[in-house]
Amino acid sequence: MYRIEINDAQIMTGLNLLASGMADMTPAMQEIVEFMLVTTKNRFPSGVAPDGTPWAPKSPVTLAAYARRGDRQDSRPLFGPTGVLSKDIFGVAAPDSAEIGSPMIYAAVMQFGAAQGQFGARIGKDKLGRDHFHHIPWGDIPARPFLGLSDTDREGVLEIIAEYLDALSQGR
């Protein structure tokens, strides 16, 4: 499993203040998770990384492979034949953390990219039954980060923390 940790000084300061006043920060963390789930899923239609960089387009080879297999065609990056990656993002809140991610086995490759053959190779059969060597992956896959903290996300998380700090200061 790959992990991306965000260590933002201002967010950490706010969370430390919050931790000093709350025995259990799970409600605040749950609100952060829910906020981040929405913003992360909203990145998919626009096709941009948290830093605003557009995702690399699908290669013509990938689109041709979808057509050859009779898969549903969607030229947008990270929208495969099933569309699962854009839908299957989950979150977990704990007393001291908020995590979001995807259970899809290929999510890390989409997030970080992969070089041709990075995961080895296998022997398969071609259409004529001959042994055929396949790299895994069969070609270079560019990184298309979908997890992370955008500037807007950062502001939203800070607003959530501020609301909880305000409630603490007012004894709620």
C-alpha positions in Angstrom: 0.0 0.0 0.0 1.3 3.4 -0.9 0.7 6.4 1.5 0.8 10.1 0.8 1.2 12.2 4.0 0.4 15.8 3.9 2.4 17.8 6.5 1.2 21.4 6.2 2.5 23.5 9.1 -0.7 25.6 9.4 -2.9 22.6 9.4 -0.7 20.8 11.9 -0.8 23.8 14.2 -4.6 24.0 14.0 -4.9 20.2 14.7 -2.5 20.4 17.6 -4.6 23.3 19.1 -7.7 21.2 18.5 -6.2 18.1 20.1 -5.3 20.1 23.2 -9.0 21.0 23.7 -10.8 17.8 22.5 -10.5 14.3 24.0 -11.5 12.8 20.7 -11.0 14.6 17.4 -12.9 11.9 15.4 -15.8 14.2 14.6 -13.5 16.9 13.2 -11.5 14.3 11.3 -14.7 12.8 9.9 -15.7 16.2 8.6 -12.3 16.6 7.0 -12.6 13.2 5.4 -16.1 14.0 4.0 -14.8 17.3 2.6 -11.8 15.7 1.0 -13.9 12.9 -0.5 -16.0 15.5 -2.3 -13.1 17.6 -3.6 -11.1 14.5 -4.7 -14.0 13.0 -6.6 -14.6 16.4 -8.2 -11.1 16.4 -9.7 -12.1 13.5 -12.0 -14.4 15.4 -14.4 -12.0 18.3 -14.7 -9.0 15.9 -15.1 -6.6 17.9 -12.9 -4.1 17.0 -10.2 -4.4 18.7 -6.8 -1.8 21.3 -7.9 -4.0 22.2 -10.9 -1.8 20.4 -13.5 -3.9 18.7 -16.2 -3.6 14.9 -16.3 -1.8 13.4 -19.2 -4.3 12.3 -21.9 -4.9 8.6 -22.6 -2.6 7.3 -25.3 -3.9 6.3 -28.7 -2.6 2.8 -27.9 -4.8 2.6 -24.8 -7.9 3.9 -26.7 -7.2 1.3 -29.4 -6.9 -1.5 -26.9 -10.3 -0.5 -25.4 -11.9 -0.5 -28.9 -10.3 -3.9 -29.7 -11.8 -5.4 -26.6 -15.2 -3.8 -27.1 -14.8 -1.8 -23.9 -16.8 1.4 -23.2 -15.0 4.3 -24.7 -14.2 7.3 -22.6 -11.2 9.4 -23.7 -10.9 11.2 -20.3 -7.9 10.3 -18.2 -8.6 7.9 -15.3 -12.0 7.0 -16.7 -11.5 3.3 -17.6 -14.1 0.9 -19.0 -15.7 0.4 -15.6 -15.3 3.9 -14.2 -14.6 2.4 -10.8 -11.5 4.5 -9.8 -13.4 7.8 -9.9 -16.3 6.3 -7.8 -14.5 4.0 -5.4 -12.7 6.5 -3.2 -13.2 6.0 0.6 -12.2 7.7 3.8 -11.4 6.8 7.3 -11.5 9.1 10.3 -9.7 8.3 13.6 -9.1 10.4 16.7 -5.8 11.7 15.3 -6.0 11.2 11.5 -8.1 11.6 8.4 -7.3 9.4 5.4 -8.7 9.0 1.9 -7.7 6.6 -0.7 -8.8 3.9 -3.2 -8.8 0.2 -2.8 -8.2 -0.4 -6.5 -5.0 -2.3 -7.2 -4.0 0.1 -10.0 -4.7 3.3 -8.0 -1.0 3.7 -7.0 0.1 3.3 -10.7 -2.4 6.0 -11.7 -1.2 8.3 -8.8 2.5 7.9 -9.3 2.9 6.5 -12.8 5.0 3.4 -13.9 7.6 2.6 -16.4 7.2 -0.2 -19.0 8.2 -3.5 -17.3 8.4 -1.9 -13.8 6.4 -4.9 -12.4 8.1 -7.6 -14.4 6.7 -9.5 -17.4 4.8 -12.6 -18.3 4.5 -15.0 -21.2 1.2 -15.1 -22.9 -0.3 -16.4 -26.1 -0.9 -14.3 -29.2 -3.9 -14.8 -31.5 -2.1 -17.6 -33.3 -1.3 -19.5 -30.1 2.4 -18.5 -30.1 4.2 -17.6 -26.9 4.4 -13.9 -26.5 6.4 -11.8 -24.0 4.4 -9.1 -22.2 5.9 -6.3 -20.1 3.9 -5.3 -17.0 2.8 -2.6 -17.6 3.1 -3.0 -21.4 4.0 0.7 -21.8 4.9 3.7 -19.8 2.0 5.1 -17.7 2.3 8.8 -16.8 1.5 9.9 -13.2 -2.0 11.3 -12.9 -2.2 12.4 -9.3 -5.8 12.4 -8.0 -5.0 12.3 -4.2 -3.5 15.2 -2.4 -4.3 18.7 -1.1 -5.1 21.5 -3.5 -4.9 25.1 -2.3 -8.7 25.2 -2.1 -8.7 21.9 -0.2 -6.2 23.4 2.3 -8.4 26.4 2.8 -11.4 24.1 3.4 -9.6 22.0 5.9 -8.4 25.1 7.7 -12.0 26.4 7.8 -13.2 23.1 9.4 -10.5 23.3 12.0 -11.3 26.9 12.7 -15.0 26.0 13.2 -14.1 23.4 15.8 -11.7 25.7 17.5 -14.4 28.4 17.6 -16.8 25.9 19.1 -14.2 24.9 21.7 -13.6 28.6 22.7 -17.3 29.1 23.2 -17.6 26.0 25.3 -19.6 24.0 22.8 
